[in-house]
Amino acid sequence: MVGIPYKQLAVGVPKEIFQNEKRVALTPDGVQALVKQGFNVVVESGAGEASKFSDDQYRGAGAKIMGTKEALGSDLVVKVRAPTFNTALGVHEADLLKDAATLVSFIHPAQNKELLDKLSLRKATVLAMEQVPRVTIAQGYDALSSMANIAGYKAVVLAANHFGRFFTGQITAAGKVPPAKVLIIGGGVAGLSAAGCAKSMGAIVRGFDTRKNSALIVKAIMVTTEDVYQHRGKIAAEDAADTNSTIKEECQGVVGHMKGAERLRITREDNKRCLLILT
């Protein structure tokens, strides 16, 4: 696309067809920013409905509202989920891309060899958003971290709804209720988000991670670490199988340490799971 004026390029935003997917790749504000730069934006009708963005909002931002084939047939296609088989049309979304198009989406190339073969046949240029390096200069493009951040926050919100009482402690004329204890396994982006949310709700938060650096970050936000297990975070990974086995034993030990606790899992964008244990 080098040397092609923006006004000759179309950016397509198809509707996500993955079951229960409510996200959309571009909001009306994002469309407006692209239109100001000269791009033509094609949004599939109903693409933003699950995210509470109407077709009229997209029209007001300067987009054209068209069908699935027109959106996927654009020069540059932006999606949340990787292309998949469209049962309504009886065709794979990758087959609807124009030759030499550019696709920006979560792709997970190591798990989707068949999809990569299809995209290769279309001679597509593919930008896998989950492969964006987590460095300072690329923070504005780190969609995976932003999704993990939301997952951690929502995990605690769901846990609070599932839990049988307040997260925060209560002292009333009727008596005293102790605060809930929350153990968060994993101190990555999702885990830290969950820790911050649970702490702000008044819970006593404990964090656990086999990685030394992550444990230090957990401590930095004043969350108690499970010191009885933390020393194992110093394991050298000469043998991946042994390391994974040890980590599994650690997690089982932590779960056993919190007998009788409620557990809630939430799946992240990269199909890994966060685990919260509530007592």
N, C-alpha and C positions, 0 to 999 in steps of 0.2 A: 504493500500500500504506500510505499515511499513515493512522494511526488504527486500523489492524488489529492486534490483539494477536498477539504472536509465536506463541502456542499455536495460532492459527488458520492459520498459514502453514506450508507444507511446502517444504523445501529438497531438491532432487533431485540425485543424483550418478549420471549414466549411465555405463556402461562405454564407454571410448574404442574406436572401431572403425577408426580410421586405422591403416593397415598399419605394423606394428612399433612402435606407440606403447605404451610401458610405463607411462606416468604415469597418475595418477588425481587428480581435482580436489580431493578431501578425504581426509585420513588419518583413522584412528580418533580421534586426539587432537583434530583439527579438528571432527569430528562431536560429540565429547563436549562441547567448548566451546559449540557451538550448542545442543545439547540442554539444557545448564545454563541457557541464556538463555531457554529455553522453546520453541524451534523444534522442529517435527517434521522429521526427516531421513529421506529415502527413498533407499536405495542400491541400484543395480541389482546383482543377483546376479553375482558374479565381477568386479565393477568394479575391485577392488583386487588381484586375483590376480597380475598382471604386476608390481606394485609390492611383492609379498610381504605383502599385507594380506588376511587371510581374511575370509569373510563372518561368521564367529563373532566376530572382533575388532570388526567394525562393530556387530554385535548387542550385544556387551558394552558398547559405547560409547553405546548407546541408539538406534541406527538401525533402521529397518524394512528388511528385504531383500525387494525386489520385482522386477518385470520392467522391461523397457526402456520400455514405454509409461507405466508409473506414475512412473518416475523423470523422464522427459522431460515428463510432464504436471503437474509440481509448480509451485507459485507462483514459486519462484526456482530456476533451474537453473544449476549450476556445471559447466563443462567445461574441458578443456585445449584440445582442438582445436575449431575452428569446426564447427557442424553440417554434416553431409554426408549423402550418400545411403546408406541402410542396405540393403545388398543382401539381407540375411537376411529383412528384413520387407518389402522391396520398396517402401519409402517414404522420403522425405527426413526427416531428424531434425527439421528446422525445422517440418515439417507436424504433428509430434507434440506441439509446444508448445501449452499452453493459451492462449486469448486473453488478451492483456494481461499475459502472464508476464514475468518479468525473467530475462535471460540474462547470465551472467558468464563470459567465455571470451576466448581469443585469436581475434580476428575478421578483422583486416587488411581494413578496409572498402574501401580504395582498390582492392584486388585482387579483391573479392568482391561486385560489384554485384548479381549474381543472388541471392546469399544475402541481401543487404540487402532486396531486393524481397520475398523470401519472409517475412522477419522483419517487414517492414512490414505485410504482409497479416495477420499474427497480432497486430498492434498491440503488439509486444513492446518492452520497454525493454531496451536492450542496453548492457552495459559492456564495452568492448574493453580488455582488460588491457594490450595492447601500446601503448595510447595514454595510459597513466598518465604524467603529466609527471615528469621526473627531478628533482624538487625535494626538499628535506630533509623537508618535512612528509608527503610521499607515499612515502618510502622503504620503509615496511612493505608497500606495495601494488605495488612495482616488480618484478613477476614477470618482465618481459623481461630485466632486468639479472641477476636470479638465474639464469635459464636460460643467459644468455650466460656468466656466471661458471662454470657447470658445463661448458659447451661448451669453454671455454678450457682448463680443467683436464683434461678428458677427452681433448682433442686431444693434449696432451703425453703422457698415459698411453698412448694408442694409438700415438703416435710412438715412444715408448720401446720398445714391444713390436715395432714394425715395424723399428726401427733394428737394425743388426747387432752393436752392442757396447754397453758401459756409457756412460751419459751423463757420469758423473764420471770424473776421471782416476784411473789406477791405477799404483802403483809397487810392484812385486813383485820377488822374486828372479829371475824369468824376464825381467824387463824393465819398460819404462815404456809406459803407454798414455795418450795425451793425452785430455783431456775433449772431449766432443762440442761442436760449435758450433751453436747454434740461432738462426735468424733468424726473428723473428715480424713479419709484415706486418700492421700495424693495431694501434694502441695504445688501443683502446677497452676496454670491460669484459672481453670475452673475451680480448683480447690481453694485458692486464695480468695476468689470472688465469693465462694460459699462461706468461707471463714468470716469475711468482712460482714456479710449479710447476717449470718447467725449471731455474730457478736453485737451488731447494732440492734438486734431484736432482744438482747438481754440474756442470751444463753451463755453457759460456760463452754468455751470451744476448745477442743483438743485437736491437734493435727498430727499426722503421721506421714512420713515419706522416707523411702530408702535413700534418696539422693541428699547428700550433705548440704549442698547449696540451697535446695528447696526447704530443708529443715530450718536453715538460718533465716530465710525469708519469712517463714511461718512465725518464728520467734520475733522477727522485727515488727510484725503487726500485733504483737502482744497476745499471741495465741499459745496456749500451753502445748508443748510437744510431748509425745509419749516417749519419755527418756528410756524407759525399760526396753524399748525396741529400737530406738534411734541409732544406737551404736552400730547396728548392722548396716547402716547406710554407708559405712566405710569399706564395704566388701569390694575387692578388686574383681573385675569381670573377665578373668582369664578364660573361664569356661561358662559360656552363656547358659547352657542347660542347668549347670549347678546353681548359677546365680538366680535364674528364674525359679528354680525349685526352692531356694532359700527365701526369696521374696514371697512365694506362695505360703511357706510355713509361717513367715512373719505375719502376714495378713490373717492367717487362721488363728495365730496367737492373739492378735489384737481383737479379733471378733470374739474369741473365747474369753478374753479379758472383760468384755462388755456383755456378759450373759444376760439374757432376758431383754435385750434392747430391741427397739424397733429399727428396721433397716429399710432404706429407700434407695433405689438405683435410678439413675437417669442417663440416657445414652447421649453422648456428644456427637458433633458433626462427623468426627473421624471414626465413629462406631466404637470408641472406647467408652468405658463406663466410669462414672463417679459413684462413690459409695458413701452415704452418710449413715451414721449409727446414732440413734437418739435414745437417751434414758431419762 
